[in-house]
Amino acid sequence: MMSHQPRTITPSDLPQAITRYLKAHQDHDTATAVTAFTSDAIVIDEGRTYQGAPAIEQWLNRSATEFTYTVELTEAQQLDPTHYVATHHLEGDFPGGSVDLRYRFVLRDNLVERLVIEP
């Protein structure tokens, strides 16, 4: 079995579904962001799991209004053809004030099937 080493890529080399989600999320455009996910997608954020488009849409709406913050994409990696990691630096009025978060994406049929957000 071949092992895949993470490969740093430029953010512009991230797959279209990922960049569509990231840009729409940053613009608080929930309707567009949710189209980047498969209908049965799973998002895990802050230890909570959201499955399916309706749950993900609720999560997107809540996370867009809970705090005010800036987001900077600082690094992108490709682990294999369907696994990507985008690291973001957030600063804002949430507890702690700043954090680096890794967005771990799994793609299926050019859409996001799974997203895990973790420090």
Backbone as numpy.savetxt, mean C-alpha at the origin, in Angstrom:
# Nx Ny Nz CAx CAy CAz Cx Cy Cz
14.87 -24.96 -5.85 14.03 -23.78 -5.85 14.91 -22.54 -5.85
14.58 -21.60 -6.72 15.37 -20.40 -6.84 14.96 -19.40 -5.77
15.95 -18.81 -5.10 15.60 -17.79 -4.10 15.64 -16.42 -4.77
14.70 -15.60 -4.39 14.60 -14.26 -4.96 15.18 -13.27 -3.98
16.19 -12.53 -4.42 16.73 -11.47 -3.60 15.93 -10.21 -3.86
15.61 -9.45 -2.80 14.94 -8.17 -3.04 15.82 -7.30 -3.95
15.17 -6.64 -4.87 15.89 -5.80 -5.82 15.31 -4.39 -5.72
16.17 -3.43 -5.40 15.72 -2.05 -5.33 15.38 -1.57 -6.73
14.21 -0.95 -6.85 13.77 -0.41 -8.14 13.38 1.05 -7.93
13.27 1.79 -9.00 12.81 3.16 -8.86 11.30 3.13 -8.67
10.75 4.07 -7.88 9.30 4.07 -7.66 8.50 4.05 -8.96
9.03 4.65 -10.01 8.30 4.65 -11.29 8.25 3.26 -11.92
9.08 2.32 -11.44 9.04 0.95 -11.94 8.07 0.06 -11.18
7.39 0.60 -10.17 6.36 -0.19 -9.49 5.23 -0.48 -10.46
4.55 -1.62 -10.34 3.45 -1.93 -11.24 2.33 -0.88 -11.16
1.60 -0.78 -12.24 0.58 0.26 -12.37 -0.47 0.19 -11.26
-0.90 -0.99 -10.86 -1.92 -1.10 -9.80 -1.41 -0.49 -8.49
-0.14 -0.70 -8.20 0.43 -0.17 -6.96 0.52 1.36 -7.03
1.03 1.88 -8.14 1.15 3.34 -8.24 -0.23 3.99 -8.27
-1.21 3.34 -8.88 -2.57 3.88 -8.90 -3.12 3.96 -7.48
-2.96 2.87 -6.72 -3.41 2.88 -5.32 -2.69 3.97 -4.52
-1.35 4.01 -4.61 -0.58 4.96 -3.79 -0.97 6.40 -4.10
-1.08 6.74 -5.39 -1.43 8.11 -5.77 -2.85 8.44 -5.32
-3.79 7.54 -5.55 -5.18 7.79 -5.18 -5.32 7.91 -3.66
-4.60 7.07 -2.93 -4.66 7.13 -1.47 -4.12 8.47 -0.97
-3.02 8.91 -1.56 -2.43 10.19 -1.17 -3.38 11.35 -1.51
-4.12 11.22 -2.60 -5.07 12.27 -3.02 -6.42 12.13 -2.33
-6.56 11.16 -1.41 -7.83 10.87 -0.73 -8.95 10.55 -1.73
-8.57 9.87 -2.81 -9.52 9.46 -3.85 -9.83 7.98 -3.64
-10.72 7.72 -2.70 -11.04 6.34 -2.32 -11.61 5.54 -3.47
-12.46 6.17 -4.28 -13.09 5.45 -5.40 -12.05 4.89 -6.36
-11.01 5.66 -6.66 -9.95 5.18 -7.55 -9.06 4.18 -6.82
-8.73 4.46 -5.57 -7.82 3.58 -4.82 -8.36 2.16 -4.75
-9.66 2.02 -4.51 -10.25 0.68 -4.33 -10.22 -0.11 -5.64
-10.16 0.56 -6.80 -10.10 -0.15 -8.08 -8.76 -0.83 -8.31
-7.77 -0.54 -7.50 -6.46 -1.18 -7.64 -6.44 -2.57 -7.01
-7.50 -2.93 -6.27 -7.54 -4.19 -5.53 -8.42 -5.22 -6.24
-8.09 -6.51 -6.04 -8.98 -7.57 -6.49 -10.24 -7.52 -5.62
-11.33 -8.12 -6.08 -12.59 -8.06 -5.32 -12.49 -8.78 -3.98
-11.57 -9.75 -3.87 -11.41 -10.50 -2.62 -10.12 -10.15 -1.89
-9.59 -8.98 -2.18 -8.29 -8.57 -1.61 -8.35 -8.49 -0.09
-7.17 -8.58 0.50 -7.00 -8.47 1.95 -6.01 -7.34 2.22
-6.37 -6.47 3.17 -5.45 -5.44 3.67 -5.28 -5.68 5.15
-4.03 -5.67 5.61 -3.73 -5.79 7.04 -3.00 -4.51 7.44
-3.60 -3.76 8.36 -3.05 -2.49 8.81 -3.29 -2.37 10.30
-2.25 -2.02 11.04 -2.34 -1.88 12.50 -2.93 -3.13 13.15
-2.57 -4.30 12.61 -3.02 -5.56 13.18 -4.46 -5.93 12.86
-5.15 -5.10 12.08 -6.54 -5.40 11.71 -6.57 -5.87 10.27
-7.48 -6.81 9.97 -7.61 -7.35 8.62 -8.91 -6.85 8.00
-8.79 -6.37 6.77 -9.95 -5.91 6.00 -9.99 -6.75 4.73
-11.10 -7.45 4.49 -11.19 -8.32 3.33 -12.37 -7.92 2.46
-12.11 -7.84 1.15 -13.14 -7.50 0.18 -13.23 -6.00 -0.04
-13.74 -5.63 -1.21 -13.79 -4.23 -1.61 -14.55 -3.33 -0.61
-15.73 -3.73 -0.10 -16.43 -2.84 0.84 -15.62 -2.55 2.10
-15.00 -3.56 2.68 -14.20 -3.38 3.89 -12.98 -2.52 3.60
-12.35 -2.73 2.45 -11.17 -1.95 2.08 -11.57 -0.49 1.84
-12.72 -0.28 1.23 -13.19 1.09 1.01 -13.43 1.80 2.35
-14.03 1.12 3.31 -14.23 1.71 4.64 -12.90 2.04 5.29
-11.94 1.12 5.19 -10.60 1.35 5.75 -9.96 2.57 5.10
-10.05 2.69 3.77 -9.47 3.83 3.07 -10.11 5.14 3.53
-11.43 5.14 3.66 -12.12 6.35 4.10 -11.70 6.75 5.52
-11.59 5.77 6.40 -11.21 6.06 7.79 -9.78 6.56 7.86
-8.86 5.88 7.17 -7.46 6.26 7.26 -7.20 7.62 6.62
-8.06 8.02 5.68 -7.88 9.32 5.02 -8.29 10.48 5.93
-9.15 10.22 6.91 -9.68 11.32 7.73 -9.18 11.30 9.18
-8.56 10.20 9.61 -8.19 10.06 11.01 -7.10 11.05 11.43
-6.09 11.22 10.59 -4.96 12.09 10.91 -4.59 12.91 9.67
-3.85 13.99 9.90 -3.30 14.78 8.81 -1.80 14.46 8.75
-1.31 14.12 7.57 0.10 13.74 7.46 0.59 13.90 6.03
1.91 13.96 5.90 2.53 13.94 4.58 3.15 12.57 4.38
3.23 12.15 3.13 3.76 10.83 2.79 4.83 11.02 1.72
5.98 10.40 1.95 7.03 10.42 0.94 7.46 8.98 0.67
7.39 8.58 -0.59 7.86 7.25 -1.00 9.38 7.29 -1.02
10.02 6.55 -0.12 11.48 6.63 0.01 12.22 5.47 -0.63
11.53 4.34 -0.83 12.22 3.18 -1.42 11.19 2.22 -2.01
11.58 1.56 -3.08 10.73 0.52 -3.69 11.60 -0.70 -3.97
11.03 -1.88 -3.74 11.75 -3.13 -4.00 10.82 -4.10 -4.70
11.42 -4.91 -5.57 10.71 -6.03 -6.18 11.33 -7.30 -5.62
10.48 -8.13 -4.99 10.97 -9.38 -4.42 10.90 -10.51 -5.44
9.85 -10.50 -6.25 9.67 -11.46 -7.34 8.59 -10.87 -8.25
8.14 -11.58 -9.28 7.19 -10.95 -10.22 5.87 -10.47 -9.61
5.49 -10.98 -8.44 4.20 -10.56 -7.87 4.32 -9.92 -6.49
5.51 -9.82 -5.94 5.71 -9.27 -4.60 6.57 -8.01 -4.64
6.03 -6.94 -4.07 6.71 -5.65 -4.07 6.61 -5.03 -2.68
7.61 -4.20 -2.34 7.59 -3.45 -1.09 7.84 -1.99 -1.42
6.95 -1.12 -0.91 7.13 0.32 -1.05 7.25 0.90 0.35
8.38 1.56 0.64 8.60 2.14 1.96 8.26 3.62 1.92
7.43 4.03 2.88 6.98 5.42 2.95 7.40 6.04 4.27
7.77 7.31 4.21 8.03 8.08 5.42 6.83 9.00 5.64
6.18 8.86 6.79 5.02 9.67 7.13 5.37 10.63 8.26
4.90 11.86 8.12 5.01 12.84 9.20 3.67 13.51 9.36
3.22 13.66 10.63 1.92 14.29 10.82 1.51 14.35 12.27
0.19 14.46 12.49 -0.34 14.67 13.84 -0.82 13.36 14.49
-0.28 12.24 14.04 -0.59 10.95 14.65 0.39 10.70 15.81
0.10 9.75 16.69 1.00 9.47 17.82 2.41 9.15 17.32
3.39 9.83 17.87 4.78 9.62 17.46 5.26 10.65 16.46
4.37 11.17 15.62 4.70 12.26 14.71 5.38 11.88 13.42
6.18 10.80 13.42 6.79 10.35 12.16 7.07 8.86 12.25
6.99 8.21 11.08 7.19 6.76 11.05 7.55 6.36 9.62
8.35 5.31 9.50 8.60 4.68 8.20 7.75 3.42 8.15
6.92 3.30 7.13 6.05 2.14 6.98 6.39 1.40 5.70
6.39 0.07 5.78 6.57 -0.78 4.61 5.20 -1.26 4.15
4.91 -0.99 2.90 3.67 -1.47 2.27 4.08 -2.69 1.46
3.68 -3.88 1.91 4.04 -5.13 1.23 2.87 -5.55 0.35
3.09 -5.54 -0.95 2.05 -5.83 -1.93 2.24 -7.21 -2.53
1.13 -7.92 -2.74 1.10 -9.14 -3.53 0.09 -8.89 -4.65
0.52 -9.13 -5.89 -0.35 -8.88 -7.04 -0.91 -10.17 -7.60
-2.11 -10.07 -8.17 -2.73 -11.16 -8.92 -3.48 -10.52 -10.08
-3.23 -10.98 -11.28 -3.91 -10.45 -12.47 -3.77 -8.92 -12.56
-2.58 -8.41 -12.26 -2.27 -6.98 -12.34 -3.08 -6.12 -11.37
-3.61 -6.73 -10.31 -4.29 -5.98 -9.25 -3.68 -6.39 -7.90
-3.92 -5.57 -6.88 -3.40 -5.87 -5.55 -4.32 -6.90 -4.89
-3.74 -8.06 -4.58 -4.49 -9.14 -3.92 -4.32 -9.05 -2.40
-3.17 -8.54 -1.97 -2.87 -8.48 -0.54 -1.96 -7.28 -0.29
-2.26 -6.54 0.76 -1.42 -5.42 1.19 -1.27 -5.52 2.69
-0.02 -5.57 3.15 0.28 -5.56 4.58 1.11 -4.32 4.85
0.61 -3.49 5.78 1.31 -2.25 6.13 1.90 -2.45 7.52
3.23 -2.27 7.63 3.90 -2.51 8.91 5.12 -1.60 9.05
5.49 -1.31 10.31 6.69 -0.49 10.53 7.96 -1.24 10.14
